[in-house]
């Protein structure tokens, strides 16, 4: 699933690029940074 990610002032918005009128998930910058750090650390698998 291709994703679109937008960094806003205080949040990161994520949506499915194939469904631009669908739901949007919002994360705080701290939540997003923790998620990216977990990916880099291999927490979610290969």
mmCIF file of the N, C-alpha and C atoms, coordinates in Angstrom:
data_MODEL
# 
_entry.id   MODEL 
# 
loop_
_atom_site.group_PDB 
_atom_site.id 
_atom_site.type_symbol 
_atom_site.label_atom_id 
_atom_site.label_alt_id 
_atom_site.label_comp_id 
_atom_site.label_asym_id 
_atom_site.label_entity_id 
_atom_site.label_seq_id 
_atom_site.pdbx_PDB_ins_code 
_atom_site.Cartn_x 
_atom_site.Cartn_y 
_atom_site.Cartn_z 
_atom_site.occupancy 
_atom_site.B_iso_or_equiv 
_atom_site.pdbx_formal_charge 
_atom_site.auth_seq_id 
_atom_site.auth_comp_id 
_atom_site.auth_asym_id 
_atom_site.auth_atom_id 
_atom_site.pdbx_PDB_model_num 
ATOM 1   N N  . UNK A 1 1  ? 0.842   -1.166 0.000  1.00 0.00 ? 1  UNK A N  1 
ATOM 2   C CA . UNK A 1 1  ? 0.000   0.000  0.000  1.00 0.00 ? 1  UNK A CA 1 
ATOM 3   C C  . UNK A 1 1  ? 0.892   1.235  0.000  1.00 0.00 ? 1  UNK A C  1 
ATOM 4   N N  . UNK A 1 2  ? 0.826   2.035  -1.039 1.00 0.00 ? 2  UNK A N  1 
ATOM 5   C CA . UNK A 1 2  ? 1.591   3.289  -1.062 1.00 0.00 ? 2  UNK A CA 1 
ATOM 6   C C  . UNK A 1 2  ? 0.983   4.306  -0.096 1.00 0.00 ? 2  UNK A C  1 
ATOM 7   N N  . UNK A 1 3  ? 1.837   4.958  0.628  1.00 0.00 ? 3  UNK A N  1 
ATOM 8   C CA . UNK A 1 3  ? 1.388   5.938  1.609  1.00 0.00 ? 3  UNK A CA 1 
ATOM 9   C C  . UNK A 1 3  ? 1.851   7.333  1.236  1.00 0.00 ? 3  UNK A C  1 
ATOM 10  N N  . UNK A 1 4  ? 1.069   8.314  1.629  1.00 0.00 ? 4  UNK A N  1 
ATOM 11  C CA . UNK A 1 4  ? 1.483   9.710  1.541  1.00 0.00 ? 4  UNK A CA 1 
ATOM 12  C C  . UNK A 1 4  ? 1.680   10.202 2.962  1.00 0.00 ? 4  UNK A C  1 
ATOM 13  N N  . UNK A 1 5  ? 2.786   10.875 3.174  1.00 0.00 ? 5  UNK A N  1 
ATOM 14  C CA . UNK A 1 5  ? 3.122   11.373 4.508  1.00 0.00 ? 5  UNK A CA 1 
ATOM 15  C C  . UNK A 1 5  ? 3.376   12.869 4.402  1.00 0.00 ? 5  UNK A C  1 
ATOM 16  N N  . UNK A 1 6  ? 2.738   13.632 5.277  1.00 0.00 ? 6  UNK A N  1 
ATOM 17  C CA . UNK A 1 6  ? 2.915   15.080 5.304  1.00 0.00 ? 6  UNK A CA 1 
ATOM 18  C C  . UNK A 1 6  ? 3.324   15.506 6.708  1.00 0.00 ? 6  UNK A C  1 
ATOM 19  N N  . UNK A 1 7  ? 4.420   16.239 6.784  1.00 0.00 ? 7  UNK A N  1 
ATOM 20  C CA . UNK A 1 7  ? 4.857   16.781 8.070  1.00 0.00 ? 7  UNK A CA 1 
ATOM 21  C C  . UNK A 1 7  ? 4.235   18.163 8.208  1.00 0.00 ? 7  UNK A C  1 
ATOM 22  N N  . UNK A 1 8  ? 3.397   18.301 9.224  1.00 0.00 ? 8  UNK A N  1 
ATOM 23  C CA . UNK A 1 8  ? 2.715   19.560 9.493  1.00 0.00 ? 8  UNK A CA 1 
ATOM 24  C C  . UNK A 1 8  ? 3.427   20.267 10.637 1.00 0.00 ? 8  UNK A C  1 
ATOM 25  N N  . UNK A 1 9  ? 2.857   21.350 11.142 1.00 0.00 ? 9  UNK A N  1 
ATOM 26  C CA . UNK A 1 9  ? 3.508   22.100 12.218 1.00 0.00 ? 9  UNK A CA 1 
ATOM 27  C C  . UNK A 1 9  ? 3.805   21.241 13.440 1.00 0.00 ? 9  UNK A C  1 
ATOM 28  N N  . UNK A 1 10 ? 2.805   20.533 13.945 1.00 0.00 ? 10 UNK A N  1 
ATOM 29  C CA . UNK A 1 10 ? 2.977   19.747 15.168 1.00 0.00 ? 10 UNK A CA 1 
ATOM 30  C C  . UNK A 1 10 ? 2.619   18.280 14.999 1.00 0.00 ? 10 UNK A C  1 
ATOM 31  N N  . UNK A 1 11 ? 2.282   17.880 13.783 1.00 0.00 ? 11 UNK A N  1 
ATOM 32  C CA . UNK A 1 11 ? 1.834   16.517 13.548 1.00 0.00 ? 11 UNK A CA 1 
ATOM 33  C C  . UNK A 1 11 ? 2.374   15.975 12.230 1.00 0.00 ? 11 UNK A C  1 
ATOM 34  N N  . UNK A 1 12 ? 2.244   14.679 12.069 1.00 0.00 ? 12 UNK A N  1 
ATOM 35  C CA . UNK A 1 12 ? 2.525   14.016 10.806 1.00 0.00 ? 12 UNK A CA 1 
ATOM 36  C C  . UNK A 1 12 ? 1.217   13.360 10.377 1.00 0.00 ? 12 UNK A C  1 
ATOM 37  N N  . UNK A 1 13 ? 0.821   13.600 9.136  1.00 0.00 ? 13 UNK A N  1 
ATOM 38  C CA . UNK A 1 13 ? -0.410  13.028 8.601  1.00 0.00 ? 13 UNK A CA 1 
ATOM 39  C C  . UNK A 1 13 ? -0.045  11.917 7.625  1.00 0.00 ? 13 UNK A C  1 
ATOM 40  N N  . UNK A 1 14 ? -0.777  10.805 7.696  1.00 0.00 ? 14 UNK A N  1 
ATOM 41  C CA . UNK A 1 14 ? -0.507  9.650  6.834  1.00 0.00 ? 14 UNK A CA 1 
ATOM 42  C C  . UNK A 1 14 ? -1.825  9.187  6.231  1.00 0.00 ? 14 UNK A C  1 
ATOM 43  N N  . UNK A 1 15 ? -1.795  8.915  4.910  1.00 0.00 ? 15 UNK A N  1 
ATOM 44  C CA . UNK A 1 15 ? -2.983  8.377  4.249  1.00 0.00 ? 15 UNK A CA 1 
ATOM 45  C C  . UNK A 1 15 ? -2.582  7.441  3.121  1.00 0.00 ? 15 UNK A C  1 
ATOM 46  N N  . UNK A 1 16 ? -3.534  6.649  2.687  1.00 0.00 ? 16 UNK A N  1 
ATOM 47  C CA . UNK A 1 16 ? -3.354  5.745  1.558  1.00 0.00 ? 16 UNK A CA 1 
ATOM 48  C C  . UNK A 1 16 ? -3.445  6.576  0.284  1.00 0.00 ? 16 UNK A C  1 
ATOM 49  N N  . UNK A 1 17 ? -2.380  6.608  -0.505 1.00 0.00 ? 17 UNK A N  1 
ATOM 50  C CA . UNK A 1 17 ? -2.374  7.455  -1.698 1.00 0.00 ? 17 UNK A CA 1 
ATOM 51  C C  . UNK A 1 17 ? -3.359  6.986  -2.760 1.00 0.00 ? 17 UNK A C  1 
ATOM 52  N N  . UNK A 1 18 ? -3.780  5.734  -2.707 1.00 0.00 ? 18 UNK A N  1 
ATOM 53  C CA . UNK A 1 18 ? -4.768  5.236  -3.671 1.00 0.00 ? 18 UNK A CA 1 
ATOM 54  C C  . UNK A 1 18 ? -6.193  5.630  -3.287 1.00 0.00 ? 18 UNK A C  1 
ATOM 55  N N  . UNK A 1 19 ? -6.367  6.145  -2.078 1.00 0.00 ? 19 UNK A N  1 
ATOM 56  C CA . UNK A 1 19 ? -7.679  6.565  -1.600 1.00 0.00 ? 19 UNK A CA 1 
ATOM 57  C C  . UNK A 1 19 ? -7.548  7.947  -0.955 1.00 0.00 ? 19 UNK A C  1 
ATOM 58  N N  . UNK A 1 20 ? -7.341  8.992  -1.760 1.00 0.00 ? 20 UNK A N  1 
ATOM 59  C CA . UNK A 1 20 ? -7.075  10.325 -1.197 1.00 0.00 ? 20 UNK A CA 1 
ATOM 60  C C  . UNK A 1 20 ? -8.228  10.915 -0.396 1.00 0.00 ? 20 UNK A C  1 
ATOM 61  N N  . UNK A 1 21 ? -9.431  10.375 -0.537 1.00 0.00 ? 21 UNK A N  1 
ATOM 62  C CA . UNK A 1 21 ? -10.571 10.891 0.217  1.00 0.00 ? 21 UNK A CA 1 
ATOM 63  C C  . UNK A 1 21 ? -10.899 10.018 1.425  1.00 0.00 ? 21 UNK A C  1 
ATOM 64  N N  . UNK A 1 22 ? -10.051 9.029  1.676  1.00 0.00 ? 22 UNK A N  1 
ATOM 65  C CA . UNK A 1 22 ? -10.247 8.136  2.815  1.00 0.00 ? 22 UNK A CA 1 
ATOM 66  C C  . UNK A 1 22 ? -9.714  8.733  4.104  1.00 0.00 ? 22 UNK A C  1 
ATOM 67  N N  . UNK A 1 23 ? -9.608  7.886  5.092  1.00 0.00 ? 23 UNK A N  1 
ATOM 68  C CA . UNK A 1 23 ? -9.174  8.308  6.426  1.00 0.00 ? 23 UNK A CA 1 
ATOM 69  C C  . UNK A 1 23 ? -7.728  8.796  6.427  1.00 0.00 ? 23 UNK A C  1 
ATOM 70  N N  . UNK A 1 24 ? -7.449  9.708  7.329  1.00 0.00 ? 24 UNK A N  1 
ATOM 71  C CA . UNK A 1 24 ? -6.099  10.228 7.543  1.00 0.00 ? 24 UNK A CA 1 
ATOM 72  C C  . UNK A 1 24 ? -5.733  9.950  8.993  1.00 0.00 ? 24 UNK A C  1 
ATOM 73  N N  . UNK A 1 25 ? -4.543  9.419  9.205  1.00 0.00 ? 25 UNK A N  1 
ATOM 74  C CA . UNK A 1 25 ? -4.045  9.194  10.559 1.00 0.00 ? 25 UNK A CA 1 
ATOM 75  C C  . UNK A 1 25 ? -3.115  10.341 10.921 1.00 0.00 ? 25 UNK A C  1 
ATOM 76  N N  . UNK A 1 26 ? -3.243  10.852 12.129 1.00 0.00 ? 26 UNK A N  1 
ATOM 77  C CA . UNK A 1 26 ? -2.384  11.927 12.609 1.00 0.00 ? 26 UNK A CA 1 
ATOM 78  C C  . UNK A 1 26 ? -1.565  11.427 13.788 1.00 0.00 ? 26 UNK A C  1 
ATOM 79  N N  . UNK A 1 27 ? -0.278  11.760 13.776 1.00 0.00 ? 27 UNK A N  1 
ATOM 80  C CA . UNK A 1 27 ? 0.640   11.403 14.850 1.00 0.00 ? 27 UNK A CA 1 
ATOM 81  C C  . UNK A 1 27 ? 1.357   12.659 15.301 1.00 0.00 ? 27 UNK A C  1 
ATOM 82  N N  . UNK A 1 28 ? 1.695   12.712 16.588 1.00 0.00 ? 28 UNK A N  1 
ATOM 83  C CA . UNK A 1 28 ? 2.537   13.817 17.047 1.00 0.00 ? 28 UNK A CA 1 
ATOM 84  C C  . UNK A 1 28 ? 3.938   13.597 16.486 1.00 0.00 ? 28 UNK A C  1 
ATOM 85  N N  . UNK A 1 29 ? 4.736   14.629 16.491 1.00 0.00 ? 29 UNK A N  1 
ATOM 86  C CA . UNK A 1 29 ? 6.115   14.487 16.001 1.00 0.00 ? 29 UNK A CA 1 
ATOM 87  C C  . UNK A 1 29 ? 6.892   13.478 16.840 1.00 0.00 ? 29 UNK A C  1 
ATOM 88  N N  . UNK A 1 30 ? 6.636   13.460 18.153 1.00 0.00 ? 30 UNK A N  1 
ATOM 89  C CA . UNK A 1 30 ? 7.316   12.506 19.033 1.00 0.00 ? 30 UNK A CA 1 
ATOM 90  C C  . UNK A 1 30 ? 6.895   11.068 18.716 1.00 0.00 ? 30 UNK A C  1 
ATOM 91  N N  . UNK A 1 31 ? 5.614   10.851 18.478 1.00 0.00 ? 31 UNK A N  1 
ATOM 92  C CA . UNK A 1 31 ? 5.138   9.508  18.125 1.00 0.00 ? 31 UNK A CA 1 
ATOM 93  C C  . UNK A 1 31 ? 5.756   9.046  16.813 1.00 0.00 ? 31 UNK A C  1 
ATOM 94  N N  . UNK A 1 32 ? 5.805   9.942  15.836 1.00 0.00 ? 32 UNK A N  1 
ATOM 95  C CA . UNK A 1 32 ? 6.368   9.592  14.538 1.00 0.00 ? 32 UNK A CA 1 
ATOM 96  C C  . UNK A 1 32 ? 7.858   9.291  14.663 1.00 0.00 ? 32 UNK A C  1 
ATOM 97  N N  . UNK A 1 33 ? 8.583   10.088 15.424 1.00 0.00 ? 33 UNK A N  1 
ATOM 98  C CA . UNK A 1 33 ? 10.021  9.863  15.618 1.00 0.00 ? 33 UNK A CA 1 
ATOM 99  C C  . UNK A 1 33 ? 10.269  8.512  16.285 1.00 0.00 ? 33 UNK A C  1 
ATOM 100 N N  . UNK A 1 34 ? 9.443   8.159  17.257 1.00 0.00 ? 34 UNK A N  1 
ATOM 101 C CA . UNK A 1 34 ? 9.588   6.868  17.929 1.00 0.00 ? 34 UNK A CA 1 
ATOM 102 C C  . UNK A 1 34 ? 9.302   5.721  16.959 1.00 0.00 ? 34 UNK A C  1 
ATOM 103 N N  . UNK A 1 35 ? 8.292   5.867  16.120 1.00 0.00 ? 35 UNK A N  1 
ATOM 104 C CA . UNK A 1 35 ? 7.952   4.857  15.118 1.00 0.00 ? 35 UNK A CA 1 
ATOM 105 C C  . UNK A 1 35 ? 9.107   4.660  14.137 1.00 0.00 ? 35 UNK A C  1 
ATOM 106 N N  . UNK A 1 36 ? 9.655   5.745  13.625 1.00 0.00 ? 36 UNK A N  1 
ATOM 107 C CA . UNK A 1 36 ? 10.774  5.661  12.685 1.00 0.00 ? 36 UNK A CA 1 
ATOM 108 C C  . UNK A 1 36 ? 11.998  5.034  13.359 1.00 0.00 ? 36 UNK A C  1 
ATOM 109 N N  . UNK A 1 37 ? 12.270  5.396  14.599 1.00 0.00 ? 37 UNK A N  1 
ATOM 110 C CA . UNK A 1 37 ? 13.395  4.810  15.337 1.00 0.00 ? 37 UNK A CA 1 
ATOM 111 C C  . UNK A 1 37 ? 13.203  3.304  15.499 1.00 0.00 ? 37 UNK A C  1 
ATOM 112 N N  . UNK A 1 38 ? 11.980  2.871  15.786 1.00 0.00 ? 38 UNK A N  1 
ATOM 113 C CA . UNK A 1 38 ? 11.692  1.441  15.904 1.00 0.00 ? 38 UNK A CA 1 
ATOM 114 C C  . UNK A 1 38 ? 11.914  0.717  14.590 1.00 0.00 ? 38 UNK A C  1 
ATOM 115 N N  . UNK A 1 39 ? 11.525  1.339  13.475 1.00 0.00 ? 39 UNK A N  1 
ATOM 116 C CA . UNK A 1 39 ? 11.764  0.719  12.162 1.00 0.00 ? 39 UNK A CA 1 
ATOM 117 C C  . UNK A 1 39 ? 13.253  0.571  11.921 1.00 0.00 ? 39 UNK A C  1 
ATOM 118 N N  . UNK A 1 40 ? 14.010  1.623  12.170 1.00 0.00 ? 40 UNK A N  1 
ATOM 119 C CA . UNK A 1 40 ? 15.462  1.589  11.957 1.00 0.00 ? 40 UNK A CA 1 
ATOM 120 C C  . UNK A 1 40 ? 16.137  0.540  12.850 1.00 0.00 ? 40 UNK A C  1 
ATOM 121 N N  . UNK A 1 41 ? 15.576  0.313  14.029 1.00 0.00 ? 41 UNK A N  1 
ATOM 122 C CA . UNK A 1 41 ? 16.149  -0.667 14.958 1.00 0.00 ? 41 UNK A CA 1 
ATOM 123 C C  . UNK A 1 41 ? 15.734  -2.091 14.620 1.00 0.00 ? 41 UNK A C  1 
ATOM 124 N N  . UNK A 1 42 ? 14.866  -2.242 13.607 1.00 0.00 ? 42 UNK A N  1 
ATOM 125 C CA . UNK A 1 42 ? 14.445  -3.567 13.200 1.00 0.00 ? 42 UNK A CA 1 
ATOM 126 C C  . UNK A 1 42 ? 13.328  -4.153 14.048 1.00 0.00 ? 42 UNK A C  1 
ATOM 127 N N  . UNK A 1 43 ? 12.661  -3.323 14.825 1.00 0.00 ? 43 UNK A N  1 
ATOM 128 C CA . UNK A 1 43 ? 11.623  -3.796 15.723 1.00 0.00 ? 43 UNK A CA 1 
ATOM 129 C C  . UNK A 1 43 ? 10.464  -4.474 14.987 1.00 0.00 ? 43 UNK A C  1 
ATOM 130 N N  . UNK A 1 44 ? 10.158  -4.033 13.775 1.00 0.00 ? 44 UNK A N  1 
ATOM 131 C CA . UNK A 1 44 ? 9.014   -4.564 13.029 1.00 0.00 ? 44 UNK A CA 1 
ATOM 132 C C  . UNK A 1 44 ? 9.415   -5.647 12.031 1.00 0.00 ? 44 UNK A C  1 
ATOM 133 N N  . UNK A 1 45 ? 10.601  -6.162 12.130 1.00 0.00 ? 45 UNK A N  1 
ATOM 134 C CA . UNK A 1 45 ? 11.042  -7.235 11.244 1.00 0.00 ? 45 UNK A CA 1 
ATOM 135 C C  . UNK A 1 45 ? 11.910  -6.725 10.112 1.00 0.00 ? 45 UNK A C  1 
ATOM 136 N N  . UNK A 1 46 ? 12.277  -7.622 9.219  1.00 0.00 ? 46 UNK A N  1 
ATOM 137 C CA . UNK A 1 46 ? 13.205  -7.253 8.135  1.00 0.00 ? 46 UNK A CA 1 
ATOM 138 C C  . UNK A 1 46 ? 12.635  -6.251 7.169  1.00 0.00 ? 46 UNK A C  1 
# 
